[in-house]
Amino acid sequence: MTGVAAGRLAILIPVYNHADRIEAVIAGARTLGFPLCVVDDGSTDAAATILAEQKKMTVLRHGKNLGKGAALLTGFAALADKVDWAVTLDADGQHDPADIPALIAAIPPGSRPIVIGRREGMDAEDVPWTSRFGRGFSNFWVRCANGPRLSDTQSGIRIYPLPEVLGLGVRARRFQFEVEVLVRAAWAGIPVIEAPVRVSYQPVGKRVSHFRPFVDFCRNSVTFTRLIWLRFFRRLHDVREC
């Protein structure tokens, strides 16, 4: 299994009000045989009840909604002393857990990169314009912040090396975590690679998305502005030390 030792990888699913989809996502993830950890980020629907009925998996819960990044960090901290890698998988059913082995296979032996599932077919008619625009917007500003040149900086299916990611000092706690972590990984010299995955956008009303175009684009802008300024001051510091 490339550079990933058997038994040293777990699947992490952040959940927030995904009662309609979470059982199917968990069932798909279970078929792979990896340890499973779910973080309920303060759900107010039936998700908490559904998760309480699940067996043979770790379920963690935030008392209130703290954001996707906060949920991921809670999961990373809980897994860091048990596994070397965490595969993150969105709970909305957009991604197929069956693609996870291909992401694992993309890891070169002896390397510890972040692996991004590059969503294929994003130009299809059923893909929301916000997803296409958001991906291009994010890709551009990640590069401007001296992050990696990637095709899909917003994909929700990824592999993270632990504990390296916990040591990056990422400040964002909502969706912006997933772009800030890529920039800080590049600054720290952690490789970031991509591998193709499938994507499924269910008809409106069947797939729950908590992405709010205006609010989250504003939050993205604030995060990228902060990262670009940090990049500037890092370079200024390096010049002064020369």
C-alpha positions as CSV (number, residue, x, y, z in Angstrom):
1,M,0.0,0.0,0.0
2,T,2.7,2.5,-1.1
3,G,4.1,4.5,1.8
4,V,1.1,4.0,4.1
5,A,1.5,1.2,6.6
6,A,-1.5,-1.1,7.0
7,G,-3.5,-0.2,10.1
8,R,-2.1,3.3,10.3
9,L,-4.8,5.2,8.5
10,A,-8.3,6.2,9.6
11,I,-11.3,7.8,7.9
12,L,-12.6,11.1,9.4
13,I,-16.0,12.4,8.6
14,P,-17.1,15.9,9.8
15,V,-20.9,16.1,10.1
16,Y,-23.3,19.0,10.5
17,N,-27.0,18.5,9.9
18,H,-26.5,15.7,7.4
19,A,-29.1,13.3,8.7
20,D,-30.3,12.4,5.2
21,R,-26.9,11.3,3.9
22,I,-24.7,10.3,6.8
23,E,-25.8,6.7,7.1
24,A,-25.0,6.0,3.4
25,V,-21.7,7.7,3.7
26,I,-20.7,5.7,6.8
27,A,-21.8,2.5,5.1
28,G,-19.6,3.2,2.1
29,A,-16.7,4.1,4.3
30,R,-17.1,0.9,6.4
31,T,-16.5,-1.3,3.3
32,L,-12.9,-0.2,3.2
33,G,-12.1,-1.7,6.6
34,F,-10.3,1.3,8.1
35,P,-11.0,2.7,11.5
36,L,-13.8,5.3,11.3
37,C,-14.1,8.6,13.3
38,V,-17.1,10.9,13.0
39,V,-17.2,14.4,14.5
40,D,-20.7,15.9,14.9
41,D,-20.2,19.6,14.8
42,G,-23.3,20.5,16.8
43,S,-25.9,19.1,14.6
44,T,-29.5,20.1,15.3
45,D,-31.3,17.6,13.1
46,A,-31.5,13.8,13.5
47,A,-27.8,13.3,12.7
48,A,-26.9,13.0,16.4
49,T,-29.5,10.3,17.0
50,I,-28.3,8.4,13.9
51,L,-24.7,8.6,15.0
52,A,-25.5,7.4,18.6
53,E,-26.9,4.2,17.0
54,Q,-23.7,3.4,15.1
55,K,-21.4,0.7,16.3
56,K,-17.7,0.1,16.0
57,M,-16.7,3.7,15.3
58,T,-15.5,6.7,17.2
59,V,-18.1,9.5,17.5
60,L,-17.1,12.9,18.9
61,R,-19.4,15.8,19.4
62,H,-19.2,19.6,19.7
63,G,-21.9,21.1,21.9
64,K,-22.4,23.8,19.3
65,N,-21.5,24.4,15.7
66,L,-17.8,25.5,15.6
67,G,-17.1,25.0,11.9
68,K,-15.7,22.4,9.6
69,G,-12.1,23.2,10.3
70,A,-12.7,22.9,14.1
71,A,-14.4,19.5,13.5
72,L,-11.4,18.3,11.5
73,L,-8.9,19.5,14.1
74,T,-10.9,17.7,16.8
75,G,-10.8,14.5,14.8
76,F,-7.1,14.9,14.0
77,A,-6.2,15.4,17.7
78,A,-8.2,12.3,18.7
79,L,-6.5,10.2,16.0
80,A,-3.0,11.5,16.2
81,D,-1.8,8.9,18.8
82,K,-3.5,6.0,17.0
83,V,-2.8,6.5,13.3
84,D,-0.3,8.3,11.0
85,W,-2.8,9.4,8.3
86,A,-6.4,10.7,8.3
87,V,-8.6,10.5,5.2
88,T,-11.2,13.3,5.4
89,L,-14.6,12.6,3.7
90,D,-17.5,15.1,3.5
91,A,-20.8,13.8,4.9
92,D,-23.0,15.2,2.1
93,G,-22.5,12.3,-0.3
94,Q,-20.6,14.3,-2.9
95,H,-17.7,11.9,-2.8
96,D,-17.5,8.2,-3.2
97,P,-15.5,6.4,-0.5
98,A,-14.5,3.8,-3.1
99,D,-12.1,6.5,-4.5
100,I,-10.0,6.4,-1.2
101,P,-7.8,3.5,-2.3
102,A,-6.7,5.5,-5.4
103,L,-5.8,8.5,-3.2
104,I,-3.7,6.1,-1.0
105,A,-2.0,4.6,-4.0
106,A,-1.0,8.1,-5.2
107,I,1.3,8.5,-2.1
108,P,5.0,7.8,-3.2
109,P,6.8,5.4,-0.9
110,G,8.6,7.2,1.9
111,S,6.8,10.5,1.3
112,R,4.3,12.2,3.6
113,P,2.2,14.5,1.5
114,I,-1.2,16.0,1.7
115,V,-3.3,14.3,-1.0
116,I,-6.2,16.2,-2.6
117,G,-9.0,14.4,-4.5
118,R,-9.2,16.4,-7.7
119,R,-12.9,16.3,-8.6
120,E,-13.5,15.3,-12.2
121,G,-16.5,16.5,-14.3
122,M,-16.8,19.9,-12.6
123,D,-18.0,21.4,-15.9
124,A,-21.2,19.2,-15.9
125,E,-24.6,20.9,-16.0
126,D,-25.6,19.6,-12.6
127,V,-22.6,21.2,-10.9
128,P,-23.6,24.5,-9.1
129,W,-22.0,27.6,-10.4
130,T,-20.9,28.4,-6.9
131,S,-18.8,25.3,-6.8
132,R,-17.1,26.0,-10.1
133,F,-16.5,29.7,-9.3
134,G,-15.3,28.9,-5.7
135,R,-12.8,26.4,-6.9
136,G,-11.3,28.8,-9.5
137,F,-11.3,31.7,-6.9
138,S,-9.6,29.5,-4.3
139,N,-7.0,28.1,-6.7
140,F,-5.9,31.5,-7.8
141,W,-5.5,33.0,-4.3
142,V,-3.8,29.9,-2.9
143,R,-1.1,30.5,-5.5
144,C,-1.0,34.2,-4.7
145,A,-0.3,33.3,-1.0
146,N,2.7,31.2,-2.2
147,G,0.8,28.0,-1.8
148,P,0.9,25.0,-4.1
149,R,-0.4,25.2,-7.7
150,L,-3.4,22.9,-7.6
151,S,-6.5,22.2,-9.7
152,D,-8.9,21.7,-6.8
153,T,-8.1,23.5,-3.6
154,Q,-11.7,23.0,-2.2
155,S,-12.2,19.3,-2.5
156,G,-13.6,17.6,0.6
157,I,-11.9,14.2,0.1
158,R,-8.3,14.3,1.2
159,I,-5.5,12.5,3.0
160,Y,-3.6,14.4,5.7
161,P,-0.3,13.2,7.4
162,L,-0.5,13.3,11.2
163,P,0.9,14.9,13.3
164,E,2.4,17.2,10.7
165,V,-0.9,19.0,9.9
166,L,-1.6,19.6,13.6
167,G,1.7,21.5,13.8
168,L,1.0,24.0,11.0
169,G,-0.8,26.5,13.2
170,V,-3.8,26.9,10.9
171,R,-6.1,29.6,12.3
172,A,-9.2,29.2,10.2
173,R,-11.9,27.1,11.8
174,R,-14.6,27.0,9.1
175,F,-14.5,26.1,5.4
176,Q,-11.4,28.3,5.1
177,F,-9.4,25.7,7.0
178,E,-9.1,23.6,3.9
179,V,-7.4,26.3,1.9
180,E,-5.2,27.7,4.7
181,V,-3.8,24.3,5.5
182,L,-2.6,24.0,1.9
183,V,-0.8,27.3,2.0
184,R,0.8,26.6,5.3
185,A,1.8,23.1,4.2
186,A,3.7,24.6,1.2
187,W,5.4,27.1,3.6
188,A,6.5,24.2,5.8
189,G,7.8,22.1,2.9
190,I,5.1,19.5,3.1
191,P,4.3,18.2,-0.4
192,V,0.7,18.6,-1.7
193,I,-0.4,16.3,-4.6
194,E,-3.6,15.6,-6.4
195,A,-5.3,12.4,-7.7
196,P,-8.6,12.2,-9.7
197,V,-11.9,11.3,-7.9
198,R,-15.5,11.2,-9.0
199,V,-18.1,13.8,-7.8
200,S,-21.9,13.6,-7.5
201,Y,-24.1,16.6,-7.1
202,Q,-27.5,15.3,-6.0
203,P,-30.6,17.3,-7.1
204,V,-31.5,20.3,-5.0
205,G,-33.1,19.2,-1.8
206,K,-31.3,15.8,-1.5
207,R,-27.8,17.1,-0.8
208,V,-27.2,19.4,2.1
209,S,-24.5,22.0,1.6
210,H,-23.7,24.6,4.2
211,F,-21.7,26.7,1.8
212,R,-23.1,30.3,1.7
213,P,-21.7,32.1,-1.3
214,F,-21.6,35.6,-0.1
215,V,-20.6,34.9,3.5
216,D,-18.0,32.3,2.7
217,F,-16.5,34.2,-0.2
218,C,-16.0,37.1,2.3
219,R,-14.5,34.8,4.8
220,N,-12.2,33.3,2.1
221,S,-11.1,36.9,1.2
222,V,-10.2,37.7,4.8
223,T,-8.3,34.4,5.1
224,F,-6.3,35.0,1.8
225,T,-5.6,38.6,2.8
226,R,-4.2,37.5,6.1
227,L,-2.0,34.8,4.4
228,I,-0.7,37.1,1.7
229,W,0.3,39.6,4.4
230,L,2.0,36.8,6.4
231,R,3.8,35.9,3.2
232,F,5.0,39.5,2.8
233,F,6.3,39.7,6.4
234,R,8.0,36.3,6.1
235,R,9.9,37.5,3.0
236,L,10.7,40.8,4.7
237,H,12.1,38.9,7.7
238,D,14.2,36.7,5.4
239,V,15.6,39.7,3.6
240,R,16.6,41.4,6.9
241,E,18.4,38.3,8.0
242,C,20.5,38.0,4.8
